[in-house]
C-alpha cells in the first residue's frame, strides 16, 4: 500500500511539475517579473492548486485537480491578453501608477487611496538614495509596488550631456565563450572567426579554450576573459566565520 501511494505521489508530482513548466512558459515572464497585486495572488493560487495535484491521493482526484490547474492557467492567460489589448481592462486588472509626491509635497489623499503610509514611502525613497523629500519633483507608486523617483533638476547628478562632453558608443557585450564552449554563432554575427579568438586568448596567456569560464566581446572590440581557475594568491573574504579547523595528526 505504501509503495502504491509513493508511486502515485511521484507520478502526480511529475505531472504537476510539467504542467507548471508548460503553463508558466505560455503565460510569459510577466508573472514573475513584475508581480502586481493580482499576479501575486494569482501565483500563490496557481502554486496551491499544483501542490494539491501533487499530493492528494483521493480516488479520481488527479484529473480533477489537473483540470482546475488548466482552467486557472487559461483564465490567467485570458486576463493577460485582455489587459494587453484593452487599457480600461488593464487598469482594472493590474492597477495604474499613482503620484504620491509632487514638487516636494506628499499627496496624502493619494497615499490613503493606495493604503500606503509615510514609513513605507521613506523606506523606498532611501532605497533610491533619497533622504530629503524636498529634493523630489515626482514620486510615483507603480502597480507592482516599486517607487519611481524623479529628483528636482538641481538635485540630479551631472551627466556628460549636461557638460556637453562627447562620449563613445557602448553596446551590449556579446558572449563568446560560456563554460569552455565557443559560441560560434555569436562570433559569426560579429564577423570574427575561431582563429581571431584563439589569438586573443593566447595574448592573455590562455592556451586552451576549456580553461575559460566566461568570455565576452566588449563594444570597443576587446575581449574580457574570466578563467575557471583564477589563481588568486590572497582572495578577499568578507565573512566573519571562523577558519576551518585544521586536523592534527595524532
N, C-alpha and C positions, 0 to 999 in steps of 0.2 A: 504493500500500500504506500509506504514511504517512497519507494523507488518511483512508482507511478506519479505521485504528487510532484516529486522533484523533476521528472521529465516534463510534466505539464507546465511547471513554472519556467523551466528553461525554454521551452517552445514559445510560451506566451511572452516571455521577456524578449526573446529574439524578434517575435512579431511586433511588439511594441517599439523596439529599437528601430527596426527597419521602417515602420510606419512613420515615426517621428522624423527619421532621417529624410525620408522622401517628402513628407508634408512640409517640413521647415525649408527644404530646398525650393519647393514650389512657392511657398509664401514669401520667400525672399529675405534679404538681410535686415529689413526694417524692423522685424520682430525683435532682434537682439541689438540693433544698432542705435535705436532712439528711445524706445521704451516710454511712450506716453502712458498716461494712467490706464487707458483702455488696453494697450498692449501688455502692460504689466499684469493686470488682472487676467487677461486672455492667456498669457504664458503660464501663469500658475494653474489655471483651469485645465489647459492643454496637458500640462505635466501630470496633474492629478488623475485625469482620465487614463493616461498612459500607464501610470503606476497601478491603478486598479486592474487594467488589462493584463499587466504582467503578473499579478499576484493572486487575483481572485480565482479560486478553484471550484466555484459553484457550477453545477451542471448547466451546460449550454450557455455559459455566461461570456465565453471568449468572443464569439462573433457579435454578441450584443454590444459589448464594450468597444470592439473594433468599429462597429457601425457608428457608435456615438462619437468615437475619435475622428472618424472620417467625416461625419456630418459637421462636427465642430470645426475641422480644418476647412471644409467647404464654406461654411459661414464666415470664417475669418478671411478667406480669400475674397469672398464676395464683398465683405465690408471694406477690405483694402482696395478692391477695384472701384467700388462706388466712390470712396473718398478720393481716388485718383482722378476720376472724370468729373466729379461734382464738388465744387468749392463749398456750397452750403452743407453738403453731407460731410465733407472733410472737417468743417468747423464743429459739427455735432459729434463726430466720432473721435477725432484727435484733439479737439480744442484749438485755440488760437493764442498767439502771443499777447501778453498784457504788459503795458508800460507801468512800472512801479516807481521809477524816479524820472522826473523831468526838470532839467535845469537845476539840479542840486536839491530838489524838493521831493520828499516822499509822498506818493499819491495814496493816502490811507484808504480811500474808498475802493480803489482797485486791489489793494492789499487784502482788505476784508473780503472782497468778492472771490479772491483766489484762496482764502483760508491760509494766508501767508503772513508770517509775523516778522517783526524787525530783527529778531535774533537770527532767523534764517537768512534774511537779507544781508545782514552784516557779515555772517559767515561766508556767504557766496561772494560778497564783494572782496573779502580778504583773500579768498582763493584766487581772485583776479588781481591780487596785489594792489587793491584799492582800500585805503584806510580812512579816507575822508569823503563822506557823501557829497560834500560841496564841490568836489572835483568832477562829479559825474554829470554829463549832459543828459544822457539817456541810459536807463537800465530796463531791460525787457525780460520778463519771465517767459521762457519758451514753453511750449506744450509738453516737452519731455522733462521739465523741471530745472533745466540749466538756465543760468542768468547771463544774458549778453549785455556787455557794458561798453558804452561809448563815452570816453573821457572828454572833458572840455578841451578845445583846441590848444589852449595854452598849457595844458597839463599832459599832453601826449608826448611820448618820446620822439626825438628828432629822427628823421629818415633821410637817406641820401637825396630823395626828391625834394625835401624841404630846403636842402643846401645846394640844390641844382648840381649835384655831383653825378657824373656818369657811372653806370655800373655794368659789369659784364653779365651776359646771359647765363642763367643757371637752370639747367633742365633736371629732369628726374634721372638719377643714376640707374644704369642698366645692369642687371645681374648677368654675369658672365660664367662664374663657377659657383655651384652650390653643392656642398658636401663632397667635394672632389670630382664632381661631374661637370663637364663643359656643356654649356647651353649653346649649341651650335646655331640655333635659330636666331638667338639674340646677337651673336657675332655677325651673322649674315645681314641682319637688319641694320647694323652699324657699318656695313661694308668692310668688315675685318675678317681675318681667317685665323686658323689654328697656328700657323707659323708666326704671325704677329703676336699672338697671345703667349706662345712659348718663349719668344724673345723678351717680352715684358716680364715674364716670371723669372727668367734667368738673370735679368738685370737687377732683380730684387733678391737674388740668391735662392730662388726656388727651383729645384731640379725636377720635381715630379708633381704633376697636377694633383695627384692623390693626397699630397701634403696640405692642400688648400681647403680650408673650411668654407670660405666665402670670398668672392672677388666681384667687384662692381666697376663698371666703366663710368667715370665721372663726366660731367658735361664739358669739361675742359680737355678731355681726351686722355687723362691719366688713369692709371689702374690702381684701385685700392685692393690690397690683398691681406686677408686675415688667415693665418695658418692654424691648423688643428692643434699643433704644439707650439705655444708662444715662447717657451723657454725664458720666462721672466725670472730674474735672479731674486728679486725682493718684491713679490706681489703684495699689493696693499690689502690688508684685512681690516674692515671697519666693524667687525663683530666684537663683542666683549666675552665670547665663550672662552673658557679655559682651554689650554692646549691639551691635545690628546695625551693620555698617559703613556709613557714610554715603558715598554716591557723590559724588565731587568732579568738577565739570565741568573738562575739560581744554581 
